[in-house]
């Protein structure tokens, strides 16, 4: 017991106790918050078995359009260099596997489990470097600036998706899909990969912080009430003005028909008399 007391009196004992306490706190914090599991929650690390499983799934379900080595065919583009993020976005929204030829803008029921999607994405990522699936921390809106996100969204996204992310029509029969059902990960992946007619917003154009701000604005807008009541799809003032104009015009037509009918009845009464 005396040697323990002697060590406690050593000048370094206090520092050792503080260091040990910090280690205990760090371990406890990691256990409570899932430290180190942010990336795995979004995209678990892929091993050789997962990649082999992904290749098998790709050959069975995707190679008929994209080619046996994902090199592309006249029906579908090459996936070499597309990256795991593009695969996860297209498959997690049900756009792929495609049910028909042509643009795949609309969300559809998802065909595969999330793990199967990760396996296929891991296989495509193994072919060549490309955008990776963002981790949970990368898409987290904690501390994000939704007001700045509103400005960034208005500058870069409103022209196609509408001011509230309700979607809109584009040229050549294309359309920008609504963002009402998109997860933060899918929104981030869309900015990274630029699906269909959407441009790619790399980190040089929109920084990761900018992307989180935009996601914060989109998710915040979904929960906002409509001050005017009926939202009309939240597609903007053009739709609202059109409804008001058509409604007002229809009301005037009805009034004119009613006045005309009254005058006709009056003339009939006069002729009979």
Steps between C-alpha positions, in 0.01 A plus 500: 500500500791732576628475140160608367501803732851583387402486132197719567736763639719486187487826295391311185209327676265792443573510128452124472164523678383778267613304191318190622185702568512646147530150353198382701296803388599447136402133507169580669423776250581270210270232638211745539535681167619212282846652449661363185176357366384801294640370171393145562144612569482642148732265312670214684853416391495252215721193511587257222195284576263798479654613172471148358137491606449839339651376174267199503198726554622734228537219248152370577315832501702776333737354241235459231495880464833617640716217365670205667787720618287813556658643186167626366288410200283693252215459752681627811815696587824367642520483879878495514592802710137574588574430865307340783296817563342488153404134543355558845297799382356329193416174677385636836245722320376214282615663177718198431465232381311688229153372417502663156727692266529876533558749782464359850393802704216359706542310824381139490477213751847381598584155363799410718583509869733774620780248556466369144519859374817553703648181354432607141627851577815350650558293186461805273731700728762226470517545122619862507505797739180702527283691748449302819182465704506781757520407864237590758716786629538642150124528448416603857322835522605560860634853510413564134374844391158456338483873415822477301371175353193688376721747314716223353191303398348806334820563306574144390184289521180705484504535121429127465365372833289802595548725804360232736649195330168392351655427159425643159500445126815533289559514126488202263237320705720472809411605851670571830356266764360623831728479802223436748590132551879521456718413799796722593734233365318488166504880468873507572562218252299679231717810541814285480401298194255714298239241394316548167484871405633622835850652497773372731563726799850400602669628813656777292151631415318422824711412801391217730380767743294662223342164418401448863348849510291420191386170653404685820288745298326223304416294807389808694272615218311170505371564849397861448132587486348689206406853615238528228336167576468295182854446366417432132792260491741769620618553145523876524316822408444406135265218597328712761450784252368260236244354742386846606475617136306194388276514806431871452439457128261212566313706757460788253372263232239361739390852598470595133292189427274573799445863391427388142249241623323760716465739206365220279236414760403867524454526123285184493273647768463824304416321175232291670341806651 
